[in-house]
Amino acid sequence: MKIGLLVLYFAVLIGIGLYCRKHATDVDGFVLGGRSVGPWLTAFAYGTSYFSAVVFVGYAGQFGWKYGIAATWAGIGNALIGSLMAWFILGRRTRIMSQHLDSATMPQFFGKRFGSNSLKIGASIIIFIFMIPYTASLYNGLSRLFGMAFDIDYSVCIVLMAILTAIYVIAGGYMATAINDFIQGLVMLVGISAVIYAVLESKGGFMVALDGLARITDEKVAATPGIFASFFGPDPLNLLFVVILTSLGTWGLPQMVQKFYAIKNEQAIQKGTIISTMFAFVVAGGCYFLGGFGRLFSDQIDIAANGFDSIVPTMLSGLSAGMIALVVILVLSASMSTLSSLVIASSSTLTIDLISGNIVKNMSQSAQVLLMRMLIVVFIAISAVLALIQYKSSVTFIAQLMGVSWGAMAGAFLAPFMYSLYSKKVTTASCWACFLFGTILMTANMLIRPEFPPIMQSPINSGAIAMLAGLVIVPIVSLFTSAPDKDLIDNAFACYDKETTVPQSVALGKK
């Protein structure tokens, strides 16, 4: 059953990739699907790029163990801040201004918005450096699940996942990724709902499981009775940092923001906002909710020996063969959808923003698409090799770099990008200040972590602080640095003054 479902699943993904080749003949089609992607595909592409095996296996297990049922706040934050507010605050303006500036990537947006080629190159270098370890971390959550479900070496899983993802992304570009993300999203919705039901039933149902969780105490965490079944858990402050990093971070991640570039029209954004938010409530809320019951399996789990990544696989190990098959496809879906999104963002950034026009002058559309396809192979190969190195040698720093990568990119880009959509006063110097602060802080956190204050020694806390600090750095630096060129800024904001004609039924809210 497990093998048969996997073969069918992979056949569908590759078939869609080959079918979508006609949409991937030029840069706009390959990177953005011709800017004609509807609300359902875009919302699911956003959600599946957001939630990977890192969330389902790593974060859900780790934070569920630390905070109990209160870890569900991370999923609620992902839905309300990472999805609803992101779409509401960034969606429409991003689509309008990026289309007006004819930008296909975040670095290209910065370059055209501020008339600065150096800013574009700087942003592309940050993405190139910090995206690869993030990409490699996607494989981490699969190892224990495949060891539980199949009697095959995990290396085979890494290579198989890398090759199949490369095939459909290279063949069909963004459109193939969006359609496959929709299918993978459906698997994730059904899978997480079924898994939660099955796991709780194995412990006697929700009320019995919640009562059992309330009876667990851990003197090292908190001696308060029932703390793991409480509303805010044993450590509300650090839980807040988790919510900020995993929720607000999406506002500054290139592969997430790029989804708004490709959406078809204003109506699609309105529908996409609702769809994306509901998707996040079910998937993210479900993942963290499930992880919150991890301590019910403490008699089977040795955190000291096997780490937090062993929690969720242990919770699932007693399920039926059919449920385990569903879980494997669920985690594969989560990982492959995020991987495809990351490699398109990486390859397009390196091609459009760094190589074309800088290293290679007057690069044709067909040459750019060919180069992007070649770079997709390179990025996927590098990430697979890093994942294999970690698996074979038990190197842990690659997994830790996921938090550093997320914090560095969102810390660097979130504030400059958001303010640039709303304010004419943002300066080039303020963008550089935020770029440098976010990347230097997170690099230092990785290299000299013991020297940091206790509250900032966690990469999650430092990443959240980098994002929040950027929201202050950009306006302050903009006050004291040279104002941007007025004509350049007026041209960028002219897109908001264009009149748009809509049918009366739309104006009345009937469509």
C-alpha positions in Angstrom: 0.0 0.0 0.0 2.8 2.4 1.0 4.8 1.8 -2.1 1.8 1.9 -4.4 0.6 5.3 -3.0 4.0 6.8 -3.4 4.4 5.6 -7.0 0.9 7.1 -7.9 1.8 10.3 -6.1 5.1 10.8 -7.9 3.5 9.9 -11.3 0.9 12.7 -10.8 3.6 15.3 -9.8 5.8 14.5 -12.8 2.8 14.4 -15.2 1.7 17.9 -14.1 5.3 19.2 -14.5 5.4 17.9 -18.1 1.9 19.3 -18.9 2.9 22.8 -17.7 5.9 23.1 -20.0 4.0 25.5 -22.3 3.8 28.0 -19.4 7.6 28.1 -18.8 9.0 29.4 -22.1 10.0 32.9 -20.9 11.2 34.4 -17.6 7.8 35.7 -16.6 6.1 32.4 -17.3 8.8 30.3 -15.6 9.2 32.4 -12.5 5.6 33.8 -12.1 3.3 31.6 -14.2 2.6 34.6 -16.5 1.1 36.5 -13.5 -2.1 34.7 -14.1 -2.4 32.3 -11.1 -5.8 32.1 -9.5 -6.7 32.5 -5.7 -6.9 28.8 -4.9 -3.5 27.9 -6.5 -1.8 30.9 -5.0 -3.2 30.4 -1.5 -2.2 26.8 -1.5 1.2 27.6 -2.9 1.6 30.1 -0.1 0.6 27.6 2.6 2.6 24.7 1.3 5.7 26.8 0.9 5.1 28.0 4.5 4.8 24.6 6.2 7.3 21.9 5.6 8.6 18.8 7.4 10.6 21.1 9.6 7.3 22.3 11.1 5.5 19.0 11.2 8.3 16.9 12.6 10.8 19.4 14.2 9.0 22.4 15.4 5.7 20.7 16.4 7.6 18.1 18.4 10.1 20.5 20.0 7.7 23.2 21.0 4.9 20.8 21.9 7.2 19.2 24.3 8.4 22.5 25.8 5.1 24.3 26.0 2.4 21.6 25.9 -1.0 22.4 24.4 0.0 26.1 24.5 2.2 25.5 21.5 -1.0 25.7 19.5 -0.6 29.5 19.8 2.2 29.2 17.2 -0.2 27.7 14.7 -2.8 30.4 15.5 -0.2 33.1 15.0 0.8 31.5 11.7 -2.8 31.8 10.5 -3.6 35.3 11.8 -0.2 37.0 11.4 1.7 34.9 8.9 -1.3 34.4 6.6 -4.3 36.8 7.2 -2.3 39.9 8.0 0.4 39.2 5.5 -2.1 38.9 2.7 -4.1 41.9 3.9 -1.1 44.3 4.4 1.3 43.1 1.7 -0.8 41.3 -0.9 -2.5 43.9 -3.0 0.3 46.5 -2.8 3.0 44.0 -3.6 1.1 42.8 -6.7 0.4 46.3 -8.0 3.9 47.8 -7.4 5.9 44.8 -8.5 3.9 44.6 -11.7 4.3 48.3 -12.3 8.1 48.1 -11.7 8.2 44.9 -13.8 10.1 43.0 -11.0 10.0 39.2 -10.7 12.1 38.8 -7.6 12.5 40.6 -4.3 16.1 41.9 -5.1 14.8 43.2 -8.4 12.0 45.0 -6.6 14.6 46.7 -4.3 16.8 47.6 -7.3 14.0 49.3 -9.3 12.1 50.8 -6.3 15.3 52.6 -5.1 17.2 52.8 -8.4 20.1 51.0 -6.9 21.9 48.1 -8.6 24.1 47.6 -5.5 21.0 47.1 -3.3 19.7 44.5 -5.8 23.0 42.6 -5.7 23.3 42.8 -1.9 19.8 41.4 -1.5 20.5 38.6 -4.0 23.8 37.6 -2.1 21.9 37.4 1.2 19.3 35.1 -0.4 22.0 33.0 -2.0 23.9 32.5 1.3 21.0 31.9 3.6 18.6 30.0 1.4 20.8 26.9 0.9 21.0 25.8 4.5 17.3 26.4 4.8 16.8 24.2 1.7 19.0 21.5 3.2 17.0 21.4 6.4 13.8 20.3 4.6 15.1 16.8 4.4 15.7 16.5 8.1 12.2 15.7 9.1 11.9 12.7 6.7 14.7 10.5 8.1 12.9 9.1 11.1 9.6 8.7 9.3 11.1 6.7 6.5 13.0 4.6 9.0 9.7 3.9 10.7 7.7 3.2 7.5 10.2 1.5 5.1 13.1 -0.8 5.3 15.3 1.4 3.0 18.2 3.7 3.6 17.4 7.3 4.2 19.9 8.3 1.5 17.6 6.7 -1.1 14.8 9.0 0.1 16.9 12.1 -0.2 18.0 11.3 -3.7 14.5 10.3 -4.8 12.9 13.4 -3.4 15.6 15.6 -5.0 15.3 14.1 -8.4 11.5 14.1 -8.6 11.3 17.7 -7.3 13.9 18.8 -9.9 12.0 17.1 -12.7 8.6 18.8 -12.3 10.1 22.2 -11.3 12.5 22.3 -14.3 9.9 21.1 -16.7 6.9 23.4 -15.7 8.4 26.2 -13.6 6.1 28.1 -11.2 2.8 27.0 -12.8 3.7 23.3 -12.3 4.8 24.1 -8.7 1.5 25.9 -8.0 -0.7 23.1 -9.3 1.4 20.5 -7.5 1.2 22.6 -4.4 -2.6 22.5 -4.6 -2.5 18.7 -4.7 0.1 18.6 -1.9 -2.0 21.0 0.1 -5.1 18.8 -0.1 -2.9 15.9 1.1 -1.7 18.0 4.0 -5.2 19.1 5.0 -6.6 15.6 4.9 -3.5 14.1 6.4 -3.1 16.3 9.5 -6.8 16.0 10.3 -6.7 12.2 10.1 -3.5 12.0 12.1 -4.7 14.2 14.9 -7.9 12.1 15.2 -5.9 8.8 15.1 -3.3 9.8 17.7 -5.8 11.2 20.2 -8.0 8.1 19.8 -5.0 6.0 20.6 -4.9 7.8 24.0 -8.7 7.5 24.7 -9.9 10.6 22.9 -9.4 14.3 23.3 -10.7 14.8 26.9 -8.9 11.8 28.2 -5.6 12.9 26.4 -6.0 16.4 27.8 -6.5 15.1 31.3 -3.5 12.9 31.0 -1.4 15.9 29.8 -2.6 17.9 32.8 -1.3 15.2 35.2 2.3 15.4 33.8 4.9 17.5 35.7 8.5 18.2 34.9 10.5 19.9 37.7 13.1 21.1 35.2 10.5 23.1 33.4 7.9 24.0 36.0 6.5 22.4 39.1 3.0 23.8 38.6 0.4 21.0 38.3 -1.4 20.9 34.9 1.0 23.4 33.3 1.3 21.5 30.0 -2.4 21.6 29.5 -2.7 25.3 30.4 -3.6 28.3 28.2 0.0 29.8 28.0 2.1 26.9 29.1 5.3 27.0 31.3 7.2 29.7 29.4 5.0 32.4 27.8 7.9 34.8 26.9 9.8 32.3 24.8 6.6 31.0 23.3 5.9 34.6 22.2 9.3 34.7 20.4 8.3 31.4 18.6 5.0 33.0 17.5 6.8 36.1 16.2 9.5 34.3 14.3 7.3 31.7 12.7 4.5 34.1 11.9 6.0 37.6 11.2 8.9 36.0 9.3 6.8 35.2 6.3 6.5 38.9 5.5 10.2 39.1 4.6 10.9 35.7 3.1 11.5 36.0 -0.7 9.8 32.7 -1.6 6.6 33.7 0.3 6.3 37.3 -0.9 6.9 36.2 -4.5 3.5 34.5 -4.4 1.8 37.9 -4.4 3.7 38.8 -7.6 2.1 36.0 -9.5 -1.6 36.3 -8.5 -4.1 37.2 -11.2 -6.1 40.2 -9.9 -7.6 42.0 -7.0 -10.5 39.6 -6.5 -8.1 36.7 -6.4 -6.2 38.4 -3.5 -9.5 38.8 -1.5 -10.4 35.1 -2.0 -6.8 34.0 -1.5 -6.6 35.8 1.9 -9.5 33.7 3.3 -8.3 30.4 1.7 -4.7 30.9 2.9 -5.8 31.7 6.5 -8.1 28.7 6.8 -5.3 26.5 5.4 -2.9 27.7 8.0 -5.4 27.2 10.8 -5.8 23.6 9.9 -2.3 22.7 9.0 -0.2 24.9 11.3 -2.7 24.8 14.1 -3.1 21.1 13.7 0.7 20.4 13.7 1.4 22.4 16.9 -1.8 21.1 18.6 -0.7 17.5 17.8 2.8 18.2 19.1 1.4 19.5 22.3 0.4 15.9 23.3 4.0 14.6 22.8 4.6 14.2 26.6 1.9 11.5 26.7 4.4 9.3 24.9 7.3 10.2 27.2 7.7 6.5 28.2 8.7 5.8 24.6 10.9 8.9 24.0 14.5 9.6 25.0 15.1 13.3 24.2 18.7 13.2 25.5 19.6 10.4 23.1 17.4 11.0 20.1 16.5 14.7 20.2 13.2 16.5 19.7 12.9 15.2 16.1 12.0 11.7 17.5 8.9 12.9 19.3 6.4 13.1 16.4 7.6 9.9 14.7 7.2 8.1 18.0 3.6 9.4 18.4 2.8 8.1 14.9 4.6 4.7 15.1 1.6 2.9 16.6 -0.8 3.8 13.8 -2.1 1.5 11.1 -0.2 0.8 7.9 -2.7 2.9 5.9 -2.3 5.9 8.3 1.5 5.6 8.2 1.4 5.7 4.4 -0.7 8.8 4.6 1.7 10.4 7.0 4.7 9.7 4.8 3.0 11.3 1.8 1.9 14.2 4.0 5.5 14.9 5.1 6.8 14.4 1.6 4.2 16.8 0.3 5.1 19.4 2.9 8.8 19.1 2.1 8.7 18.9 -1.7 6.3 21.8 -2.0 8.6 24.0 0.1 11.7 22.7 -1.6 10.3 23.6 -5.1 9.4 27.1 -3.9 12.9 27.7 -2.4 14.8 26.5 -5.5 12.7 28.7 -7.9 13.3 31.7 -5.6 17.1 30.9 -5.4 17.6 30.2 -9.1 15.6 33.2 -10.3 17.3 35.6 -7.9 20.8 34.4 -8.9 19.9 34.6 -12.6 17.9 37.8 -12.8 19.6 39.8 -10.1 23.2 38.8 -10.1 24.2 37.2 -13.4 22.0 38.8 -16.0 23.0 42.4 -16.6 26.0 42.3 -14.3 28.1 39.3 -15.3 26.5 38.6 -18.6 25.2 41.6 -20.5 22.1 41.5 -22.7 21.1 38.0 -21.7 18.2 36.7 -23.7 14.9 35.4 -22.2 15.6 31.9 -23.4 19.2 32.0 -22.0 17.9 33.1 -18.6 15.3 30.4 -18.4 18.0 27.8 -19.4 20.3 29.1 -16.7 17.5 29.0 -14.1 16.8 25.4 -15.0 20.5 24.6 -14.6 20.8 26.4 -11.3 17.7 24.5 -10.0 19.7 21.3 -10.5 22.7 22.9 -8.7 20.7 24.1 -5.7 18.8 20.8 -5.3 22.1 18.9 -5.6 23.8 21.0 -3.0 20.9 20.7 -0.5 20.8 17.0 -1.0 24.6 16.6 -0.4 24.3 18.7 2.8 21.4 16.5 4.0 23.5 13.4 3.2 26.5 14.7 5.1 24.3 15.5 8.1 22.7 12.0 8.0 26.0 10.1 7.6 28.1 12.1 10.1 25.4 13.2 12.5 26.4 16.9 12.0 23.8 18.9 13.7 24.7 22.5 12.7 22.8 22.1 9.4 19.5 21.6 11.1 20.3 24.6 13.5 20.9 26.8 10.5 17.3 26.7 9.4 16.4 29.0 12.3 19.4 31.2 11.5 18.5 31.4 7.8 14.8 32.3 8.5 15.8 35.0 11.0 18.5 36.5 8.8 16.4 36.8 5.6 13.3 38.0 7.3 15.3 40.3 9.6 17.0 41.8 6.6 14.0 42.2 4.2 10.8 42.5 6.2 10.9 46.1 7.3 12.5 47.6 4.1 10.0 45.7 1.9 6.9 46.5 3.8 7.8 50.2 4.3 8.7 50.5 0.7 5.1 49.6 -0.3 3.6 52.4 1.9 6.1 55.2 2.4 8.0 57.5 0.0 10.4 58.5 2.7 12.3 55.1 2.9 15.9 55.6 1.9 18.5 53.3 0.4 20.7 53.7 3.4 17.9 52.5 5.7 17.6 49.3 3.6 21.4 48.7 3.9 21.2 49.3 7.6 18.5 46.7 8.0 20.2 44.2 5.6 23.4 44.4 7.7 21.8 44.4 11.1 19.7 41.2 10.4 22.5 39.2 8.7 25.3 40.2 11.1 23.1 39.5 14.2 22.1 36.1 13.0 25.6 35.2 11.8 27.1 36.3 15.2 24.4 34.2 16.9 25.6 31.2 15.0 29.3 31.8 15.6 29.5 33.2 19.2 26.2 32.2 20.7 27.5 31.8 24.3 28.5 35.5 24.3 24.9 36.7 23.7 22.6 37.6 26.6 20.6 34.6 27.8 17.4 35.7 26.1 19.1 36.0 22.7 21.1 32.8 22.8 18.3 31.0 21.0 18.3 31.6 17.2 14.5 31.8 17.4 14.6 34.7 19.9 17.4 36.5 18.0 15.5 36.1 14.7 12.4 37.6 16.2 14.4 40.5 17.6 16.0 41.1 14.3 12.6 41.4 12.6 11.2 43.7 15.3 14.4 45.8 15.3 14.1 46.3 11.6 10.7 48.0 12.0 12.5 50.6 14.1 15.8 50.9 12.2 14.2 51.7 8.8 12.2 54.8 9.8 15.0 56.1 12.1 17.8 55.8 9.6 15.5 57.2 6.9 15.1 60.4 9.0 18.8 61.1 9.0 19.9 60.0 5.6 19.6 61.4 2.1 16.1 61.5 0.7 15.4 59.3 -2.3 15.1 60.8 -5.8 11.7 62.4 -6.0 11.0 61.5 -9.7 12.0 57.8 -9.1 9.7 57.5 -6.0 6.8 59.4 -7.7 7.1 57.0 -10.6 7.0 53.9 -8.3 3.9 55.2 -6.4 2.1 56.3 -9.6 0.8 52.7 -9.8 -1.6 53.4 -6.9 -3.1 56.4 -8.7 -4.2 54.4 -11.8 -8.0 54.2 -12.2 -9.4 50.7 -12.4 -12.8 50.0 -14.0 -14.8 47.1 -12.6 -18.3 45.7 -13.3 -21.1 47.2 -11.2 -21.8 43.8 -9.7 -18.2 43.7 -8.3 -18.6 47.2 -6.8 -21.8 46.0 -5.1 -19.9 43.0 -3.7 -21.9 40.3 -5.6 -18.9 38.7 -7.1 
